[in-house]
């Protein structure tokens, strides 16, 4: 069964609109696990517009499932991750002012840098995943860095799903088979939702984990948090 990691950035964004801790980010993380989430994902950015650096040690202590921290591996970010030692660190090449992550790594260009960063994290016992587009050359380059997993950037899939679902997923399906042969674990995330997740899951072999935040939190406004987690889990669990 593919694991569901819930990105709680949007909860933090709402909290930060006012002083205090309402909604209670930490209680929601606990509740998400209680409702069936297999992990909690956070993406702290330098401007701390949603998840704050101060949130990380608190979440590290309370998350009982898988804790995944994602972000651009600046020295400040790496120090935060190494100090708190999540189960997984997903490296994302976004600029400090990025609205959201919108591209995967060029593992050919940044091979030496990524290799050093990945080794540093793995030496601390942290599993590493690289945010990647479904490109064969990039998969081979990612393998050469020593990463444990890759996370497919699924924005293009979501954007094209409504036009032609099979065509939208085809590049990802091909890349997933290559990743399997390279013994790379496969995660996925970005704009996956209740409409397109089932088709993606059906076509991607050995999909270990999806990280979903914006869509899931938006759906929770209509369906409630517990029901929404169950709806996403059902899509992931009934298709093998």
N, C-alpha and C positions, 0 to 999 in steps of 0.2 A: 504494500500500500504506500502510495506517495504521501509524504508528510506535508502538513500545512503549517507553515510558519507565518504568523500574523505580524505585519509591520505596524507598530503603534505610533509612528511619526505624526499621523493626523490627529490622534488623541492629544498628543503633546502640543500640537499647533493650536488646538482649541483651548487647551489649558493656558497657554502662554498669552492668549488674547486678554486675559485678566490676571490680576495678582492672585496668588494662592495656588491651590492644587485642585481646581474643579474644572472639568472632571478629574477624578483621582486617577492619575496615570498608573500608579502602582497597584491599586485595587483592580483596575481594568485588566492589567497584565495577569494578575492572579485569576480573575474570572475567566479570561480567555482560555487559560489552561484548564480550568474547571469545566468549561463548556466543550473542551475537546481539542483545542489547538495543540499541535505537536511541538511548537516552538514560538519564541518571541524574537522578532527582528527589530533592530533600531538602526538608524542612519544619522549619527550626529554630524552636523556640518559646522564649519568654523563660526558662522554667525549665530548658532544655537537658536535658530528660529523655531525649531520644534523640539527634538530631543536635546537636552542640555548635557554637557559633560558630567555635571553633578548627578544626573539621573543614572549614569552607568553603574557605579558601585551599588546603588540601592537595588537596581534591577538584577544585577549579578547575584545578590544575596537572596532575592525572593523567587527568581525564575527556577522552576524545578524540572522543566522540560529542556529543550535545546535553546541556548542563548546565542544569537547570531548578531554580530556587529558588522555593519558594512560602511564603506566609505573610502575616500581617496587617501592613500597611504602617505600622508605628510608625517613628519616626525612627531608632531603633537598627537596626531591620530594614533600612530603606532605605540607611543608611550601610554596612551589611554588603554588601548587594547591589551598590551603586554601587562599592564598593572592589574587589569580586571579578568584576564584570561577567559574569554567566552569559549563555548564549544567550537564555534566556527567564526572565521573572519572572512567576509566577502569584500574583495578589493575592487573598487569602482573608480574609473578615471574621470570623475566629474570635476569641473572647475568650482572654486569656492562660491561663485555667484549663480551656479546652475539652479534652475527651478526644480528640476528633477533629473535623474540619471537618464541620458538619452543616447548612449553609445557604449560599445564594448572596447576592451583594450586592444591596442596594436601590440601584440606580444612579440612580434618580430622586432619592431623598433625599440621596445622597452624590455627586451629579454633580460639583459644584465641587471637592470634595476629590479625587476620583478623577482628574479631568481634570488637575489640577496634578501629582499623583503620576505619572500615566502619561507626561505630557510630560517630566518630570524623568528618568524611566527611559529613555524613547526617545531623549532628547538624548544619553544615554550609550551609545547603540547597542544597547540591550537590548529585545528583543521582549516585549510585555506581553500577558498573558491575564487575564481577569477570571472568577472562580468565579461561576457563574450558574445559576439555575434556569430551566427551559424556559417562560418567560413572555414573551409578545409585547411587552408594554410595556417590560419590562426589557431586551429585546434592542435595541429602538430607543434606549433610554436609554444602554445600553452603547456603542452606535455613536457617540452624541453625545460620549462621553468621549474618543474617539480611540483606544481600545484596538485592538490588532491582532487579537486572538483572544478567544474566550470558552471557558471550560471548564465543560461541563455537570456539575453536581452530580448524580451518578447514584444516590445513596442510595435515593430513592423508587422508581426503576426496579428496583433489586436487591430491594428489600423486597416489591414486588408481582409480580415476575417469575413466581414459582411459582404464583400464582393465575390470571393471565391475561397471558401474555407480550406479546401484541399490544396489549392495552390499556395495559400498563405502559410500552411504548415509544412509544405514539402521540403524546404531548405532545412528546417529544424529537424525533421525526421531523418534526413540524410546525415546531417551533422551528428545527431544522437547515435547513429550506428557507428560512425567513425569514432566518436568518443568512447563507445563501448569497446571497440577493438583496441583503443589506446589505454584502456583501463582507467579512464577518467570518469568520476562520478558526475552525474548531470542534475543540476538544479535549474530552476527557471523563475523569472519574475519580471514584471512590468506590464501593467494594464490587463492582466488576466482577470476574468470576471465570471459571473454566473452563466453568461451566454457562450463564452468561447473556451472555458476551461475544459469541459468534457471532451471536445474535439482534440484539443492539444494533448490531453492525457492519453486518449485512444491511439494517437499516432507517434508518441515519443516513447521508445523502449527504455526501460530502466530509469524512469524519472524518479529521482530520490526525494525531491523536495520542491515545493513552490513557495515563494514568498509573496504575500498579497497584503496590501495595506489600503490604498485609496479606495478601490472598488468595494472591498469588504466593509470598511467603515461606512461608506456611503450607503451600501445595502442595509446596514444595521439601522439606519434612520427609519427605514420602512418596516423591516422584519424583526428588529430587536437583535441584540448581539448574540445571544445564545442560539436563536433560530438560524441566524446567518452563518455562524460557524458550522452548525450541523448541515446546512445546505451545501457549503463548500466541501465539507468532509465527505458527504454522500457522493458528490461528483468524483472525488478522488479515490474513494474506497470501493466502489462497485464496478470499477473498470480495471481489469487486470490483463 
